[in-house]
Amino acid sequence: MSMFSGSKTWPDEPQWLTWNELPPVPDELGFAGPYAGVHNDALIIAGGANFAKPVWQNEKQWHDEIFVLVKNRLGNDRDDYKWKDGGKLAKPIAYGAAVSTDDGVVCIGGSDSTGTYDEVFLLQWDGEKITVAEYPPLPKPCAHGAATLSGNTIYFAGGQQDASLESAISNFWSLDLSQRGNASEFRWKELPPCPGPSRAFNLTVAQHNGYHDCVYVISGRRQVGETVDFLKDVWEYTPATQQWRQRNETPWCVMAGTGIGFGQSHIFVLGGADGSLFFKGDELKDDHPGFIKQSLAYHTITDTWVEAGATTANHVTTIAVKWDGSIIVPSGEIRPRVRSPQVYRVTPTNTDRDFGAVNYLVLFSYLLGMVGVGVYFTNKNKNTNDFFRGGQTIPWWAAGCSIFATMLSSLTFTGIPSKSFAQDWVYSIGNFMIPVVAVLAVFVVMPFYRRIDATSAYEYLEKRFSPGVRLFGSASFTLFHVFRMAVVMSLTGLALAVATPLTPAQSVLLMGVLSITYCTMGGIEAVIWTDTIQTVVLLGGGLLAMILLVSGVDGGIGGFATTAADAKKFQIANFHWDATSAQIALWVIILGSIAQNVSSYSADQAVVQRYMTTATQELAARSIWTNAVLTIPATLLFFGIGTALFAFYRSHPEKLDPTITTDQIFPLFIAREMPIGIAGLIVAAVFAAAQSTVSTSMNSTATTIVTDFMRPLNLCKSDHGYLNAARFWTLALGVLGTLLGLVFVNPDIKSLFDTFIMVIGLFMGVLGGLFVLGALSRRANATGAMLGAIVGAGVMFWLWKFTAFNGYLYTASGITSCVVVGFASSLAFGKPSNDLTGLTIYTLHRK
């Protein structure tokens, strides 16, 4: 098996595809060049061309029949398929392009014996019959081109204007389907043409490249004089930037082949002519062996080609379509003048490695150990001060490890490596802002909470503003952390589904139940000490993984450095002003990460609670510095792991799995490349990372409910009653977060990291804004604060729902709008009447 980003040969060829036959097209000859697509859960095949038998003694004939393959569910994952008559096209036609859309199958261009056409039309299946609707015509007549759908836009590339290959063009056109109701805008637009040579019989495929949705123009052929060029070049077009770049060429020409994007970053080429017997068709006739029966897979992130296994057949001049999670290859040409009526369902498969008894032993020993910590601390919790603040006897270094585990956790172990694998180190700047903001936390934020002896961060909001603002802040925090638990568990469950035999739902339940168990029993001490253990496992497991990854790269450390540098994987800053770009600007990440960390250090109960677990303010400061110091090597380590994953899989693209998401790339390496026992340890580290976040959220939300809602109303008669209430709310909120985690399991999410950042931004901006407003202004009052909070929440919702702004800006926008509106509106309601001693930066040290 050949790997085609270099010249190496690998001994074990992957067999990524399973081929099964569906009922053949109801024409024994089959068709070349039919329109093909899926609409309303039915396969539509229309038009095409063939030769009557004996094929070498008859002329080509064009067809206008429409056939529709429908299915009936039989249960037990079985379907019964049946062909139906869909009527006829307006005229016999073939060799056009087709794209499946929600509205129907868009058929583009084509030709017959008399000419080439620019007509575009829509085929719709309503369950009983086909209807046809006209679409805007192409800028020029064109056949033997190819089209794809990316987002709401159809992209069409290549083709020829008449029957001669010499008329092949370098066109690149687009049709925005979202403009269908706008007559003046709903038309084909000419985009910057592909920089390569003109071509026909090319492939045009849409896929994501780690940054953007892109369009790939692959292979084809052209004619210059008497010479026919069999092209192998590959070009990538990024609609977001309107730029082209050349990628690694195909191993051989795949002209007239079937190509389709699958998963989050793979393109399959299921057939194509390599040109080796192009001029011998008339000589060989029925002795022609047909086209090469070998599939290819291209990975857009590592820019590598591999052979993906032998094919049952090689159908050229047809269109591959997705249907029910599989790829359909309908009819097509199998050798010169010979078509096949066969329809194949091609299903990408993965080869799971057994997790093994040793790995299970390591994993469950760790998980049971965490439960043991909770049991140990159960009897030490005599009152709510013990349960919520550990009796203020926690060592500073343990509190620091807990802050570290809380702020990074599963985001570090799965989200960051996948992000740097797919992109670069630009997001590392965000983590490097943590030590910067730690200065503010140590000298400004933490003294506020120590001075008022806060159990809940939102006690400050009551003293500074009013009980209503306190309750608003506490409720917002509780809502945020319930969703945070769900997001962390669901996305980590999806990642672990690759590394273990557990389903995502089973992983979510395991994380949730265990976290609920030790957190409910042991309180904050159990959380902090398990966080400390999990920090050691997190960093140790990551370091071990990094060593194994780099040793597996061609050329070792030198090969890793060269491969990553050549691909610009160490890039650390993008210098532009676009706040919506997937290649995030330096100013966006600096501004956004500072705002996020200000909110976390000042208004996140999960972090503030740690300030109060140490005996003195000086020790609390040490815990903050511990987190800040740990952040630096952890960032270098986990961004390095992502880059090492890129170098490893660029060296070994045959080891990739087309069925996984990008967020599952590190678990894939854990499952398939790590030694037995070590894999169990690393999986335990992933569980550890998620559980540290989940358990923290459970304890912190229980703290806010008891402290901010129950105590002011005197709902319990004794402190022991509040302790029991704290355990109840820990259990209840843990169950709620786990159930939401099961609901949120979504394999279509492109990036755990981006989703996590968005969730933080949507909720924490207002909380951070309230703290900044209260601390920096003596004029801000309760009414102004509430108005600022409401407007800030509205601004963040608007940014999320109606703009393309990067999620990193949500928190900064929330803080800014809350502070500006809160201060301005406060001016209309007079100065606050309460004593501000110790509640603003101006009065912090006033006696």
KOLZA-203405 format. One record per residue (C-alpha): y, z, x. Coordinates in steps of 0.25 Angstrom, whole numbers, plus 5000, padded with zeros to 4 digits. Example, Ala and Ser with C-alpha at 12.3 -4.5 7.8 and 13.67 -1.06 7.14 Angstrom:
<atoms>
498250315049;499650295055;
</atoms>
This chain:
<atoms>
500050005000;501349965006;502650045005;503849955006;505050025011;504450005025;503249945031;502150055029;500850045022;500250155014;498750165012;498750224998;499350134987;499850204975;499350164961;500550194953;500250104941;499150104930;498949974923;498449964909;498349844899;499049834886;498749734875;499049594881;500149504875;499649424863;499649294871;498449264880;499349194890;500349304892;501849284896;502749274908;504149314907;504149384893;505249474889;504549614888;505049754884;504849874876;505549914863;505250014852;504050054860;503449914860;503249804871;503949674868;503549544875;504249414872;504349274877;503749234890;503049104896;501649064899;500748944902;499648904893;498248894899;497948824908;499148874914;499248764925;499248654915;500248704905;501748724905;502448854903;502748904889;503749004884;503549094873;504349164862;503349264857;503649414856;502549514857;502649664854;501649774859;501649894851;500850024851;500250124842;500050264847;498550304846;498750444852;498150504865;499150424872;498550294867;499250174861;498750054854;499549924857;499749804849;500549674850;501449624839;502149494836;503549514839;504049374835;504649274844;505849254853;506949154850;506349054860;505249054870;505749124883;505249194895;505649254909;506849334904;507049484906;506849594897;507349744896;506849854886;507949934880;508050034868;508549914860;507449824863;506949724874;508149644880;507649504884;508549434894;508649284898;507349204900;506949054900;506048954894;505748804898;507048754895;508048854901;508448994905;509249094895;510249194895;509849254881;509649404880;509049464867;508449594862;507049614857;506849734848;505549784842;505649864829;504149894827;503949774819;504649654824;505549604836;507049584833;507949504843;509449534846;510349454855;510949514868;512049464877;511549344885;511449344900;512549294909;511649174913;510349124908;509249194916;507749204917;506749274927;507749384929;507449534926;508149644919;508049794918;508749904910;509450024917;510150124907;510750034896;510949914905;510049794907;510149734921;509649584923;509449524937;508949394943;508349274936;508549124936;509449034927;508548924925;507148884928;507348874943;507248994953;508448934960;509248984948;508949124951;510249214951;510749344956;511149404943;511249544939;511749564924;511849684915;511849714900;512349854896;511549884883;512449994879;513549894876;512649824866;513649854855;514849804863;514949654862;515949634873;515149724883;513749694879;513449574889;512849554902;513649584914;513549524928;513349634938;513349624954;512249534957;511049574965;511349554980;510049494983;509649344981;509649284967;508249304961;507349284948;506049344945;506549474950;506349624945;507549704939;507149854937;507949974934;507750114941;508450234946;508650244961;508950394962;510450374960;510550274949;509850184939;509750054946;509249904944;508349844954;508249694956;506849664963;506249544969;506249404962;506349264968;507349154971;507349014976;508248954986;507948804988;506448784989;506248934994;505849044984;506249184989;505349294984;506249414984;505849554987;507249614987;507649734978;509049764974;509549894967;510749884958;511450014954;512250004940;513050124943;513650074956;513449924953;512849904967;511649844973;510749884985;509549824991;508249904991;506849884998;506249754994;504949734987;503649724995;503449584990;504149494980;503949544965;504649424958;504349414943;503749554944;503849674934;504649784939;505049914931;505650044934;504850164932;505050314933;506350364940;506350274953;505150174953;505150034950;503749964948;503549814951;502249784944;502149644947;502749524954;502549394961;502649404977;502849254979;501649244988;500949134979;502249084972;502148934977;500548934975;500548944960;500248794957;499248794969;498448914965;498548904950;497448984944;497049044957;498349114959;498049264961;499249314953;500349404958;500149524967;499549634959;500349754965;501449844960;502549894967;503450024965;504850034970;505550174972;507050164970;507350294977;506550274990;506750124989;505250094992;504150004987;502750034986;501549964980;501150034967;499749984965;499049864961;499349804947;498349754937;499149624935;500449564940;501249514929;502549444933;503649384925;503549494915;504349624912;503849764914;504249864904;504150014901;503350064889;502850204887;503050254901;502250134907;502649994912;502149874904;501949734910;501849634899;501149494902;501749414913;501249314923;500049344932;500049214940;500749084940;500649024925;499749134921;500249244912;499549374907;499549434893;499149574899;500149684897;500049804906;500449944905;500750004919;500850154920;501350224933;500450334937;500550454946;499450514954;499550664953;498950754964;498250874960;499050994962;497851074967;497351214966;498151264979;499451214974;499251284960;498851414967;500151404976;501051374964;500451474954;500451584965;501951564967;502251564952;501451684949;502151754961;503451724954;502951794941;502451914950;503951924955;504351944940;503252044937;503652124950;505152134945;504752164930;504752314932;505952324941;506852274930;507352404923;508652354917;509452234915;510152254928;508852234935;508452114926;509752044928;510252094942;509052144949;509652284949;510652214959;509652244971;509252094974;509352064989;510551964991;509551864998;508651864986;509851844976;510351724985;508951664984;508951674969;510351614968;509851494977;508551474969;509451484956;510451384960;509451274966;508051304962;507251194956;508451094957;508251114972;506751094973;506650964964;508050914960;508650904974;507550844981;507350734970;508950714970;508950694986;507650604985;508350514975;509750524981;510350594993;510950724997;512250714990;511950824980;511650924992;513150934992;513051014979;512151114985;513051134997;514151174988;513351304985;513751374998;515251334995;515251394981;514551514986;515851554993;516451564979;515251634974;515251744984;516751774985;517251744970;516151724960;515151834964;516251944965;516651924951;515251954946;514952074955;516252134951;515952134936;514452174939;514052054930;512552034925;512951904919;513951804925;514551794911;515051934911;516151884919;516651784908;516751904898;517551984908;518451864912;518551804898;517851854886;516451884880;516451754873;516551674886;515451764892;514551724881;514851584882;514651584897;513351664896;512851564885;513151444893;512451504905;511151534897;511151394891;511251334904;510151414910;509251384899;509451234901;509351254916;507951324915;507551204906;508051094916;507451164928;506151184922;505951054916;506450974928;505651054937;504451034928;504550884929;504650894944;503350984945;502550894936;502450804948;502050914958;501050984948;500050954937;501051034928;501750954917;503250974917;503151064904;502051144911;502951164923;504151204914;503251304907;502751364920;504151384926;504651444913;503551534910;503451594925;504951604926;505051674912;503951774917;504551824930;505951814926;505751894913;504952004920;505752014933;507151984929;508251944940;507452004952;506251924948;507151794948;507851824961;506551854969;505751734963;507051654966;506951704981;505451674982;505751534976;506851514986;505851524997;504851444990;505951334987;506451325001;505051335008;504451234999;505651135001;505551155016;504051125016;504251005007;505350945016;504350965028;503250885021;504150775016;504850745029;503450745036;502950645026;504150545028;503850425038;504450465051;504550615048;505950685049;506450555056;505950465045;506450565034;507850565040;507950415042;507350375028;508350475021;509550425030;509250275027;509250305012;510550385013;509750505008;510650605016;511950555009;512650685005;513950624999;514450514990;515950484991;516450424978;517150474965;516150434954;515750564947;514650494939;513950424951;512450464953;512850464968;513650594966;514950594973;515250704983;516450764975;515550774963;514450854969;515450944977;516250974964;515050984955;514251074964;515351164967;515651184952;514151204949;514051314960;515351374956;514751384942;513351434947;513951544956;515051584946;514451574932;512951554933;512251684929;511051644937;511851644950;512851754946;511651854942;511251844957;512651904961;512252034954;510852054959;511252104973;511752244976;513152204981;514152094981;513952064995;512452044993;512751954981;513651864991;512451855000;511551804989;512551694986;512651655001;511151655002;511051554991;512151474998;511451475011;510051435005;510751314998;510951245011;509551235016;509051215002;509951095000;509551035013;508051055010;507951004996;508850884998;508050855011;506750865002;507350754993;507750665005;506350695011;505650654998;506450524999;506050495013;504550535010;504450444998;505150325005;504050345015;502950355005;503450284992;502050264988;501950414985;503050414975;502650424960;503350334950;503150424939;503950544944;505450574942;506350584954;506450734952;504850744954;504950684968;504850814976;503650864967;502950734969;503050754984;502550904982;501350854973;500850744981;501250764996;501250914998;499950985003;499151064993;499751204992;501051164998;501251084985;501051204977;502051284985;503151174983;502851164968;502951314968;504351294974;504751204963;504351304953;505051414960;506351324960;506251304945;505851444942;507051504950;507951434941;507251464928;507051614931;508551624935;508951564922;508051654914;508551774920;510051734920;510051694906;509451814901;510451894909;511651824902;511051844888;510751984890;512052014897;513051924890;512451924876;511652044873;512352164881;513752134875;513152144861;512252274865;511052204860;510052304867;510052454867;509752474882;509652404895;508152394894;508352314881;509252214888;508152204899;507152164889;508152074883;508352014897;506851984898;506851924884;507951834887;507351794900;506051754893;506751684881;507651604890;506551564899;505751514887;506951434882;507151374896;505751334897;505651274884;506851194886;506251154900;505051094892;506051014883;506850964895;505650904903;506250764905;505650664915;506750574914;507750664921;508150584934;508650704942;508350854940;509550884949;510550804941;510050864928;510151004934;511550984939;511950934925;511351054918;512151144927;513451064925;513351064910;513251214909;513851284921;515151214921;515751294910;515151434916;515751404929;517051364923;517251494915;517051574928;518051484936;519051494925;518851644924;518851674939;520051574943;521051604931;521751724926;522251654914;520951604908;520551674896;519351674887;519751574877;520151474888;518851504895;518051464882;518851344880;518651304894;517151324893;517051244881;517851124886;517051134900;515751124892;516251004884;516650934897;515350954904;514550904891;515450784891;515250754905;513750764903;513650684890;514750584891;514950554906;514150514918;514750624927;513850684937;513250814932;513850884945;515250874938;514850944925;515051084931;516351054938;516850984926;516451104917;517151204926;518451124927;518551104913;518251244909;519251304919;520351204916;520251214900;519951364901;521151384909;522051294901;521651354888;521751494893;523251474895;523451454880;522751584877;523451684886;522951764898;521651844897;521851984893;520652044900;520652104914;520352004925;520152094936;518952044944;518751924935;519651814942;519751774957;521151834956;520751974951;519351974958;519652094967;520652164959;520252304956;
</atoms>
